[in-house]
């Protein structure tokens, strides 16, 4: 389901399994992009500090646990690393996590018009849904390469069944998004 990685402006790693972050960091360190954007969900915050993160010289580590005043459901962050910068921002809470992450990514990209290409890192079984969201929500001018985490164990039957149920549901929700945009354009 994934594609061979190619040079891009940003490596974007979706929240979820720790292997996603590890693979995304490998791509970043291998020079596939000058910037990496990590989506860190509430269940990942504790493990985030355990990752071998590419902090620029002289920068202080980010403490996402300092977000305790934020309710657990609202704890979702985008963390950006480049050779000379590290930053983070909270993304809006909501349901349909993948859709919400890609919507937040679209907003992030809109604020950075120099971004013309992305490598999307996720689990192989998840990339179909990610692709649906990207096609509906990201600017058409952005080239997206989908990179599956290599060597993942077989997907548990429950996860696979859930993914099969989520695909048509996401398709219907995204069709509604497209329809609303068409009506808004007149």
Beta strands, then each sheet from edge to edge (+ up, - down):
strand 1: 10-13
strand 2: 35-40
strand 3: 77-82
strand 4: 86-90
strand 5: 117-122
strand 6: 143-148
sheet 1: 4+ 3- 2+ 1+ 5+ 6+
end
